[in-house]
Amino acid sequence: MSNDISDDPWAQRVYLMWLARDTRYALAALTALIAYAQNTPVPPAAWVCFEDFLSFL
């Protein structure tokens, strides 16, 4: 039995689902960060969005 993900269709499907989910979360965090960054001064909540973006990226 191989540990290579290319040999397991179920593992590929799960991996791609998680990748798509993380990409959506990163995009949502980036969108919120851009909205926060347009305010002066930038609110502290922008840091949470920045950290979320980096985490899901």
PDB file of N, CA, C, O and CB in Angstrom:
ATOM      1  N   MET A   1       0.838  -1.179   0.000  1.00  0.00           N
ATOM      2  CA  MET A   1       0.000   0.000   0.000  1.00  0.00           C
ATOM      3  C   MET A   1       0.884   1.244   0.000  1.00  0.00           C
ATOM      4  O   MET A   1       1.848   1.335   0.760  1.00  0.00           O
ATOM      5  CB  MET A   1      -0.954  -0.003   1.215  1.00  0.00           C
ATOM      6  N   SER A   2       0.552   2.172  -0.840  1.00  0.00           N
ATOM      7  CA  SER A   2       1.335   3.390  -0.990  1.00  0.00           C
ATOM      8  C   SER A   2       0.735   4.513  -0.146  1.00  0.00           C
ATOM      9  O   SER A   2      -0.477   4.557   0.067  1.00  0.00           O
ATOM     10  CB  SER A   2       1.408   3.807  -2.469  1.00  0.00           C
ATOM     11  N   ASN A   3       1.570   5.399   0.322  1.00  0.00           N
ATOM     12  CA  ASN A   3       1.117   6.578   1.048  1.00  0.00           C
ATOM     13  C   ASN A   3       0.969   7.778   0.120  1.00  0.00           C
ATOM     14  O   ASN A   3       0.701   8.890   0.575  1.00  0.00           O
ATOM     15  CB  ASN A   3       2.086   6.905   2.178  1.00  0.00           C
ATOM     16  N   ASP A   4       1.140   7.558  -1.153  1.00  0.00           N
ATOM     17  CA  ASP A   4       1.042   8.629  -2.139  1.00  0.00           C
ATOM     18  C   ASP A   4      -0.420   9.012  -2.344  1.00  0.00           C
ATOM     19  O   ASP A   4      -1.256   8.149  -2.611  1.00  0.00           O
ATOM     20  CB  ASP A   4       1.684   8.203  -3.479  1.00  0.00           C
ATOM     21  N   ILE A   5      -0.732  10.304  -2.221  1.00  0.00           N
ATOM     22  CA  ILE A   5      -2.121  10.757  -2.336  1.00  0.00           C
ATOM     23  C   ILE A   5      -2.678  10.528  -3.741  1.00  0.00           C
ATOM     24  O   ILE A   5      -3.891  10.413  -3.914  1.00  0.00           O
ATOM     25  CB  ILE A   5      -2.222  12.238  -1.974  1.00  0.00           C
ATOM     26  N   SER A   6      -1.812  10.462  -4.729  1.00  0.00           N
ATOM     27  CA  SER A   6      -2.288  10.270  -6.099  1.00  0.00           C
ATOM     28  C   SER A   6      -2.868   8.864  -6.308  1.00  0.00           C
ATOM     29  O   SER A   6      -3.545   8.615  -7.306  1.00  0.00           O
ATOM     30  CB  SER A   6      -1.147  10.516  -7.089  1.00  0.00           C
ATOM     31  N   ASP A   7      -2.607   7.959  -5.382  1.00  0.00           N
ATOM     32  CA  ASP A   7      -3.144   6.598  -5.484  1.00  0.00           C
ATOM     33  C   ASP A   7      -4.495   6.439  -4.804  1.00  0.00           C
ATOM     34  O   ASP A   7      -5.100   5.370  -4.882  1.00  0.00           O
ATOM     35  CB  ASP A   7      -2.170   5.618  -4.888  1.00  0.00           C
ATOM     36  N   ASP A   8      -4.975   7.475  -4.143  1.00  0.00           N
ATOM     37  CA  ASP A   8      -6.197   7.361  -3.356  1.00  0.00           C
ATOM     38  C   ASP A   8      -7.196   8.448  -3.757  1.00  0.00           C
ATOM     39  O   ASP A   8      -7.044   9.601  -3.351  1.00  0.00           O
ATOM     40  CB  ASP A   8      -5.878   7.453  -1.851  1.00  0.00           C
ATOM     41  N   PRO A   9      -8.213   8.100  -4.546  1.00  0.00           N
ATOM     42  CA  PRO A   9      -9.187   9.105  -4.992  1.00  0.00           C
ATOM     43  C   PRO A   9      -9.925   9.783  -3.838  1.00  0.00           C
ATOM     44  O   PRO A   9     -10.221  10.976  -3.907  1.00  0.00           O
ATOM     45  CB  PRO A   9     -10.194   8.463  -5.917  1.00  0.00           C
ATOM     46  N   TRP A  10     -10.222   9.028  -2.778  1.00  0.00           N
ATOM     47  CA  TRP A  10     -10.909   9.619  -1.636  1.00  0.00           C
ATOM     48  C   TRP A  10     -10.029  10.677  -0.972  1.00  0.00           C
ATOM     49  O   TRP A  10     -10.511  11.759  -0.637  1.00  0.00           O
ATOM     50  CB  TRP A  10     -11.299   8.532  -0.621  1.00  0.00           C
ATOM     51  N   ALA A  11      -8.759  10.378  -0.780  1.00  0.00           N
ATOM     52  CA  ALA A  11      -7.834  11.328  -0.167  1.00  0.00           C
ATOM     53  C   ALA A  11      -7.688  12.576  -1.037  1.00  0.00           C
ATOM     54  O   ALA A  11      -7.616  13.691  -0.521  1.00  0.00           O
ATOM     55  CB  ALA A  11      -6.459  10.671   0.061  1.00  0.00           C
ATOM     56  N   GLN A  12      -7.646  12.390  -2.342  1.00  0.00           N
ATOM     57  CA  GLN A  12      -7.574  13.542  -3.244  1.00  0.00           C
ATOM     58  C   GLN A  12      -8.801  14.425  -3.090  1.00  0.00           C
ATOM     59  O   GLN A  12      -8.681  15.649  -3.023  1.00  0.00           O
ATOM     60  CB  GLN A  12      -7.438  13.080  -4.700  1.00  0.00           C
ATOM     61  N   ARG A  13      -9.976  13.819  -3.034  1.00  0.00           N
ATOM     62  CA  ARG A  13     -11.222  14.570  -2.906  1.00  0.00           C
ATOM     63  C   ARG A  13     -11.251  15.363  -1.597  1.00  0.00           C
ATOM     64  O   ARG A  13     -11.625  16.535  -1.583  1.00  0.00           O
ATOM     65  CB  ARG A  13     -12.429  13.620  -2.978  1.00  0.00           C
ATOM     66  N   VAL A  14     -10.853  14.718  -0.505  1.00  0.00           N
ATOM     67  CA  VAL A  14     -10.827  15.392   0.795  1.00  0.00           C
ATOM     68  C   VAL A  14      -9.816  16.532   0.778  1.00  0.00           C
ATOM     69  O   VAL A  14     -10.116  17.632   1.242  1.00  0.00           O
ATOM     70  CB  VAL A  14     -10.489  14.391   1.924  1.00  0.00           C
ATOM     71  N   TYR A  15      -8.639  16.285   0.255  1.00  0.00           N
ATOM     72  CA  TYR A  15      -7.600  17.311   0.177  1.00  0.00           C
ATOM     73  C   TYR A  15      -8.089  18.519  -0.632  1.00  0.00           C
ATOM     74  O   TYR A  15      -7.902  19.662  -0.216  1.00  0.00           O
ATOM     75  CB  TYR A  15      -6.316  16.730  -0.454  1.00  0.00           C
ATOM     76  N   LEU A  16      -8.711  18.264  -1.779  1.00  0.00           N
ATOM     77  CA  LEU A  16      -9.183  19.363  -2.617  1.00  0.00           C
ATOM     78  C   LEU A  16     -10.338  20.120  -1.967  1.00  0.00           C
ATOM     79  O   LEU A  16     -10.449  21.336  -2.127  1.00  0.00           O
ATOM     80  CB  LEU A  16      -9.613  18.834  -3.976  1.00  0.00           C
ATOM     81  N   MET A  17     -11.208  19.405  -1.227  1.00  0.00           N
ATOM     82  CA  MET A  17     -12.289  20.082  -0.504  1.00  0.00           C
ATOM     83  C   MET A  17     -11.715  21.014   0.567  1.00  0.00           C
ATOM     84  O   MET A  17     -12.181  22.144   0.718  1.00  0.00           O
ATOM     85  CB  MET A  17     -13.245  19.047   0.141  1.00  0.00           C
ATOM     86  N   TRP A  18     -10.718  20.553   1.300  1.00  0.00           N
ATOM     87  CA  TRP A  18     -10.104  21.379   2.338  1.00  0.00           C
ATOM     88  C   TRP A  18      -9.351  22.544   1.709  1.00  0.00           C
ATOM     89  O   TRP A  18      -9.366  23.653   2.243  1.00  0.00           O
ATOM     90  CB  TRP A  18      -9.156  20.538   3.213  1.00  0.00           C
ATOM     91  N   LEU A  19      -8.702  22.305   0.595  1.00  0.00           N
ATOM     92  CA  LEU A  19      -7.990  23.381  -0.094  1.00  0.00           C
ATOM     93  C   LEU A  19      -8.961  24.456  -0.567  1.00  0.00           C
ATOM     94  O   LEU A  19      -8.685  25.648  -0.433  1.00  0.00           O
ATOM     95  CB  LEU A  19      -7.195  22.825  -1.286  1.00  0.00           C
ATOM     96  N   ALA A  20     -10.096  24.038  -1.120  1.00  0.00           N
ATOM     97  CA  ALA A  20     -11.110  24.995  -1.570  1.00  0.00           C
ATOM     98  C   ALA A  20     -11.677  25.770  -0.388  1.00  0.00           C
ATOM     99  O   ALA A  20     -11.880  26.981  -0.484  1.00  0.00           O
ATOM    100  CB  ALA A  20     -12.243  24.271  -2.321  1.00  0.00           C
ATOM    101  N   ARG A  21     -11.932  25.090   0.721  1.00  0.00           N
ATOM    102  CA  ARG A  21     -12.457  25.762   1.910  1.00  0.00           C
ATOM    103  C   ARG A  21     -11.467  26.792   2.441  1.00  0.00           C
ATOM    104  O   ARG A  21     -11.848  27.925   2.736  1.00  0.00           O
ATOM    105  CB  ARG A  21     -12.785  24.738   3.001  1.00  0.00           C
ATOM    106  N   ASP A  22     -10.203  26.407   2.565  1.00  0.00           N
ATOM    107  CA  ASP A  22      -9.194  27.335   3.071  1.00  0.00           C
ATOM    108  C   ASP A  22      -9.013  28.520   2.136  1.00  0.00           C
ATOM    109  O   ASP A  22      -8.767  29.639   2.588  1.00  0.00           O
ATOM    110  CB  ASP A  22      -7.864  26.617   3.264  1.00  0.00           C
ATOM    111  N   THR A  23      -9.134  28.282   0.841  1.00  0.00           N
ATOM    112  CA  THR A  23      -9.028  29.374  -0.127  1.00  0.00           C
ATOM    113  C   THR A  23     -10.180  30.357   0.043  1.00  0.00           C
ATOM    114  O   THR A  23      -9.977  31.570  -0.012  1.00  0.00           O
ATOM    115  CB  THR A  23      -9.008  28.824  -1.561  1.00  0.00           C
ATOM    116  N   ARG A  24     -11.389  29.839   0.250  1.00  0.00           N
ATOM    117  CA  ARG A  24     -12.550  30.717   0.485  1.00  0.00           C
ATOM    118  C   ARG A  24     -12.365  31.529   1.753  1.00  0.00           C
ATOM    119  O   ARG A  24     -12.660  32.725   1.766  1.00  0.00           O
ATOM    120  CB  ARG A  24     -13.846  29.895   0.577  1.00  0.00           C
ATOM    121  N   TYR A  25     -11.881  30.901   2.824  1.00  0.00           N
ATOM    122  CA  TYR A  25     -11.653  31.619   4.081  1.00  0.00           C
ATOM    123  C   TYR A  25     -10.580  32.687   3.918  1.00  0.00           C
ATOM    124  O   TYR A  25     -10.726  33.792   4.439  1.00  0.00           O
ATOM    125  CB  TYR A  25     -11.252  30.642   5.191  1.00  0.00           C
ATOM    126  N   ALA A  26      -9.509  32.373   3.204  1.00  0.00           N
ATOM    127  CA  ALA A  26      -8.445  33.359   2.974  1.00  0.00           C
ATOM    128  C   ALA A  26      -8.979  34.537   2.179  1.00  0.00           C
ATOM    129  O   ALA A  26      -8.653  35.684   2.482  1.00  0.00           O
ATOM    130  CB  ALA A  26      -7.252  32.717   2.235  1.00  0.00           C
ATOM    131  N   LEU A  27      -9.790  34.274   1.174  1.00  0.00           N
ATOM    132  CA  LEU A  27     -10.364  35.356   0.368  1.00  0.00           C
ATOM    133  C   LEU A  27     -11.310  36.213   1.198  1.00  0.00           C
ATOM    134  O   LEU A  27     -11.306  37.437   1.063  1.00  0.00           O
ATOM    135  CB  LEU A  27     -11.104  34.785  -0.847  1.00  0.00           C
ATOM    136  N   ALA A  28     -12.117  35.597   2.051  1.00  0.00           N
ATOM    137  CA  ALA A  28     -13.025  36.354   2.917  1.00  0.00           C
ATOM    138  C   ALA A  28     -12.234  37.234   3.889  1.00  0.00           C
ATOM    139  O   ALA A  28     -12.594  38.388   4.120  1.00  0.00           O
ATOM    140  CB  ALA A  28     -13.954  35.395   3.697  1.00  0.00           C
ATOM    141  N   ALA A  29     -11.166  36.690   4.450  1.00  0.00           N
ATOM    142  CA  ALA A  29     -10.338  37.474   5.374  1.00  0.00           C
ATOM    143  C   ALA A  29      -9.651  38.625   4.646  1.00  0.00           C
ATOM    144  O   ALA A  29      -9.550  39.725   5.189  1.00  0.00           O
ATOM    145  CB  ALA A  29      -9.288  36.576   6.051  1.00  0.00           C
ATOM    146  N   LEU A  30      -9.183  38.386   3.438  1.00  0.00           N
ATOM    147  CA  LEU A  30      -8.535  39.443   2.661  1.00  0.00           C
ATOM    148  C   LEU A  30      -9.525  40.538   2.293  1.00  0.00           C
ATOM    149  O   LEU A  30      -9.186  41.721   2.336  1.00  0.00           O
ATOM    150  CB  LEU A  30      -7.902  38.865   1.395  1.00  0.00           C
ATOM    151  N   THR A  31     -10.741  40.156   1.932  1.00  0.00           N
ATOM    152  CA  THR A  31     -11.778  41.135   1.606  1.00  0.00           C
ATOM    153  C   THR A  31     -12.088  42.006   2.818  1.00  0.00           C
ATOM    154  O   THR A  31     -12.209  43.225   2.694  1.00  0.00           O
ATOM    155  CB  THR A  31     -13.057  40.428   1.114  1.00  0.00           C
ATOM    156  N   ALA A  32     -12.217  41.386   3.989  1.00  0.00           N
ATOM    157  CA  ALA A  32     -12.472  42.145   5.213  1.00  0.00           C
ATOM    158  C   ALA A  32     -11.283  43.041   5.550  1.00  0.00           C
ATOM    159  O   ALA A  32     -11.467  44.179   5.983  1.00  0.00           O
ATOM    160  CB  ALA A  32     -12.770  41.194   6.385  1.00  0.00           C
ATOM    161  N   LEU A  33     -10.077  42.540   5.355  1.00  0.00           N
ATOM    162  CA  LEU A  33      -8.879  43.330   5.635  1.00  0.00           C
ATOM    163  C   LEU A  33      -8.823  44.563   4.748  1.00  0.00           C
ATOM    164  O   LEU A  33      -8.488  45.649   5.219  1.00  0.00           O
ATOM    165  CB  LEU A  33      -7.619  42.483   5.440  1.00  0.00           C
ATOM    166  N   ILE A  34      -9.141  44.411   3.490  1.00  0.00           N
ATOM    167  CA  ILE A  34      -9.143  45.555   2.575  1.00  0.00           C
ATOM    168  C   ILE A  34     -10.181  46.581   3.016  1.00  0.00           C
ATOM    169  O   ILE A  34      -9.925  47.784   2.969  1.00  0.00           O
ATOM    170  CB  ILE A  34      -9.424  45.096   1.127  1.00  0.00           C
ATOM    171  N   ALA A  35     -11.350  46.110   3.443  1.00  0.00           N
ATOM    172  CA  ALA A  35     -12.392  47.026   3.914  1.00  0.00           C
ATOM    173  C   ALA A  35     -11.926  47.776   5.164  1.00  0.00           C
ATOM    174  O   ALA A  35     -12.140  48.983   5.281  1.00  0.00           O
ATOM    175  CB  ALA A  35     -13.698  46.254   4.210  1.00  0.00           C
ATOM    176  N   TYR A  36     -11.290  47.063   6.098  1.00  0.00           N
ATOM    177  CA  TYR A  36     -10.775  47.718   7.301  1.00  0.00           C
ATOM    178  C   TYR A  36      -9.666  48.712   6.966  1.00  0.00           C
ATOM    179  O   TYR A  36      -9.583  49.778   7.577  1.00  0.00           O
ATOM    180  CB  TYR A  36     -10.256  46.674   8.291  1.00  0.00           C
ATOM    181  N   ALA A  37      -8.835  48.379   6.020  1.00  0.00           N
ATOM    182  CA  ALA A  37      -7.679  49.219   5.684  1.00  0.00           C
ATOM    183  C   ALA A  37      -8.088  50.549   5.063  1.00  0.00           C
ATOM    184  O   ALA A  37      -7.285  51.481   5.010  1.00  0.00           O
ATOM    185  CB  ALA A  37      -6.758  48.479   4.733  1.00  0.00           C
ATOM    186  N   GLN A  38      -9.320  50.644   4.596  1.00  0.00           N
ATOM    187  CA  GLN A  38      -9.779  51.898   3.997  1.00  0.00           C
ATOM    188  C   GLN A  38     -10.219  52.904   5.056  1.00  0.00           C
ATOM    189  O   GLN A  38     -10.506  54.057   4.736  1.00  0.00           O
ATOM    190  CB  GLN A  38     -10.927  51.629   3.032  1.00  0.00           C
ATOM    191  N   ASN A  39     -10.272  52.475   6.310  1.00  0.00           N
ATOM    192  CA  ASN A  39     -10.627  53.374   7.407  1.00  0.00           C
ATOM    193  C   ASN A  39      -9.373  54.013   7.973  1.00  0.00           C
ATOM    194  O   ASN A  39      -8.297  53.414   7.979  1.00  0.00           O
ATOM    195  CB  ASN A  39     -11.395  52.621   8.514  1.00  0.00           C
ATOM    196  N   THR A  40      -9.529  55.243   8.450  1.00  0.00           N
ATOM    197  CA  THR A  40      -8.413  55.920   9.103  1.00  0.00           C
ATOM    198  C   THR A  40      -8.855  56.329  10.489  1.00  0.00           C
ATOM    199  O   THR A  40      -9.843  57.053  10.602  1.00  0.00           O
ATOM    200  CB  THR A  40      -7.932  57.154   8.284  1.00  0.00           C
ATOM    201  N   PRO A  41      -8.211  55.927  11.518  1.00  0.00           N
ATOM    202  CA  PRO A  41      -7.114  54.953  11.574  1.00  0.00           C
ATOM    203  C   PRO A  41      -7.647  53.530  11.364  1.00  0.00           C
ATOM    204  O   PRO A  41      -8.835  53.253  11.528  1.00  0.00           O
ATOM    205  CB  PRO A  41      -6.370  55.052  12.932  1.00  0.00           C
ATOM    206  N   VAL A  42      -6.746  52.670  11.007  1.00  0.00           N
ATOM    207  CA  VAL A  42      -7.119  51.268  10.772  1.00  0.00           C
ATOM    208  C   VAL A  42      -7.479  50.642  12.120  1.00  0.00           C
ATOM    209  O   VAL A  42      -6.690  50.704  13.063  1.00  0.00           O
ATOM    210  CB  VAL A  42      -5.948  50.467  10.070  1.00  0.00           C
ATOM    211  N   PRO A  43      -8.669  50.040  12.215  1.00  0.00           N
ATOM    212  CA  PRO A  43      -9.088  49.443  13.493  1.00  0.00           C
ATOM    213  C   PRO A  43      -8.246  48.208  13.847  1.00  0.00           C
ATOM    214  O   PRO A  43      -7.733  47.522  12.963  1.00  0.00           O
ATOM    215  CB  PRO A  43     -10.576  49.057  13.433  1.00  0.00           C
ATOM    216  N   PRO A  44      -8.112  47.937  15.143  1.00  0.00           N
ATOM    217  CA  PRO A  44      -7.340  46.756  15.566  1.00  0.00           C
ATOM    218  C   PRO A  44      -7.887  45.442  15.018  1.00  0.00           C
ATOM    219  O   PRO A  44      -7.135  44.475  14.895  1.00  0.00           O
ATOM    220  CB  PRO A  44      -7.307  46.682  17.070  1.00  0.00           C
ATOM    221  N   ALA A  45      -9.165  45.384  14.688  1.00  0.00           N
ATOM    222  CA  ALA A  45      -9.749  44.151  14.148  1.00  0.00           C
ATOM    223  C   ALA A  45      -9.102  43.763  12.819  1.00  0.00           C
ATOM    224  O   ALA A  45      -9.200  42.611  12.395  1.00  0.00           O
ATOM    225  CB  ALA A  45     -11.261  44.317  13.963  1.00  0.00           C
ATOM    226  N   ALA A  46      -8.455  44.701  12.172  1.00  0.00           N
ATOM    227  CA  ALA A  46      -7.778  44.400  10.913  1.00  0.00           C
ATOM    228  C   ALA A  46      -6.672  43.365  11.123  1.00  0.00           C
ATOM    229  O   ALA A  46      -6.387  42.569  10.229  1.00  0.00           O
ATOM    230  CB  ALA A  46      -7.196  45.683  10.298  1.00  0.00           C
ATOM    231  N   TRP A  47      -6.054  43.376  12.299  1.00  0.00           N
ATOM    232  CA  TRP A  47      -4.990  42.410  12.581  1.00  0.00           C
ATOM    233  C   TRP A  47      -5.529  40.993  12.628  1.00  0.00           C
ATOM    234  O   TRP A  47      -4.852  40.052  12.214  1.00  0.00           O
ATOM    235  CB  TRP A  47      -4.299  42.746  13.898  1.00  0.00           C
ATOM    236  N   VAL A  48      -6.746  40.838  13.131  1.00  0.00           N
ATOM    237  CA  VAL A  48      -7.360  39.506  13.168  1.00  0.00           C
ATOM    238  C   VAL A  48      -7.558  39.004  11.743  1.00  0.00           C
ATOM    239  O   VAL A  48      -7.274  37.846  11.438  1.00  0.00           O
ATOM    240  CB  VAL A  48      -8.719  39.534  13.933  1.00  0.00           C
ATOM    241  N   CYS A  49      -8.046  39.883  10.876  1.00  0.00           N
ATOM    242  CA  CYS A  49      -8.239  39.500   9.473  1.00  0.00           C
ATOM    243  C   CYS A  49      -6.902  39.158   8.819  1.00  0.00           C
ATOM    244  O   CYS A  49      -6.810  38.211   8.038  1.00  0.00           O
ATOM    245  CB  CYS A  49      -8.938  40.634   8.694  1.00  0.00           C
ATOM    246  N   PHE A  50      -5.873  39.932   9.143  1.00  0.00           N
ATOM    247  CA  PHE A  50      -4.546  39.670   8.579  1.00  0.00           C
ATOM    248  C   PHE A  50      -4.022  38.310   9.036  1.00  0.00           C
ATOM    249  O   PHE A  50      -3.485  37.548   8.232  1.00  0.00           O
ATOM    250  CB  PHE A  50      -3.559  40.781   8.983  1.00  0.00           C
ATOM    251  N   GLU A  51      -4.178  38.008  10.322  1.00  0.00           N
ATOM    252  CA  GLU A  51      -3.741  36.719  10.839  1.00  0.00           C
ATOM    253  C   GLU A  51      -4.537  35.572  10.232  1.00  0.00           C
ATOM    254  O   GLU A  51      -3.978  34.526   9.901  1.00  0.00           O
ATOM    255  CB  GLU A  51      -3.864  36.693  12.350  1.00  0.00           C
ATOM    256  N   ASP A  52      -5.840  35.771  10.088  1.00  0.00           N
ATOM    257  CA  ASP A  52      -6.673  34.743   9.460  1.00  0.00           C
ATOM    258  C   ASP A  52      -6.238  34.502   7.999  1.00  0.00           C
ATOM    259  O   ASP A  52      -6.141  33.363   7.541  1.00  0.00           O
ATOM    260  CB  ASP A  52      -8.169  35.158   9.515  1.00  0.00           C
ATOM    261  N   PHE A  53      -5.985  35.588   7.304  1.00  0.00           N
ATOM    262  CA  PHE A  53      -5.546  35.464   5.901  1.00  0.00           C
ATOM    263  C   PHE A  53      -4.262  34.657   5.822  1.00  0.00           C
ATOM    264  O   PHE A  53      -4.160  33.741   5.006  1.00  0.00           O
ATOM    265  CB  PHE A  53      -5.337  36.857   5.262  1.00  0.00           C
ATOM    266  N   LEU A  54      -3.287  34.980   6.650  1.00  0.00           N
ATOM    267  CA  LEU A  54      -2.019  34.245   6.641  1.00  0.00           C
ATOM    268  C   LEU A  54      -2.211  32.781   7.044  1.00  0.00           C
ATOM    269  O   LEU A  54      -1.587  31.886   6.475  1.00  0.00           O
ATOM    270  CB  LEU A  54      -1.014  34.916   7.581  1.00  0.00           C
ATOM    271  N   SER A  55      -3.070  32.551   8.021  1.00  0.00           N
ATOM    272  CA  SER A  55      -3.300  31.178   8.479  1.00  0.00           C
ATOM    273  C   SER A  55      -3.888  30.302   7.380  1.00  0.00           C
ATOM    274  O   SER A  55      -3.466  29.161   7.188  1.00  0.00           O
ATOM    275  CB  SER A  55      -4.226  31.177   9.687  1.00  0.00           C
ATOM    276  N   PHE A  56      -4.865  30.847   6.665  1.00  0.00           N
ATOM    277  CA  PHE A  56      -5.528  30.039   5.650  1.00  0.00           C
ATOM    278  C   PHE A  56      -4.781  30.045   4.321  1.00  0.00           C
ATOM    279  O   PHE A  56      -5.042  29.214   3.452  1.00  0.00           O
ATOM    280  CB  PHE A  56      -6.938  30.531   5.443  1.00  0.00           C
ATOM    281  N   LEU A  57      -3.867  30.968   4.172  1.00  0.00           N
ATOM    282  CA  LEU A  57      -3.086  31.014   2.948  1.00  0.00           C
ATOM    283  C   LEU A  57      -2.135  29.841   2.924  1.00  0.00           C
ATOM    284  O   LEU A  57      -1.373  29.684   1.971  1.00  0.00           O
ATOM    285  CB  LEU A  57      -2.320  32.341   2.826  1.00  0.00           C
TER     286      LEU A  57
END
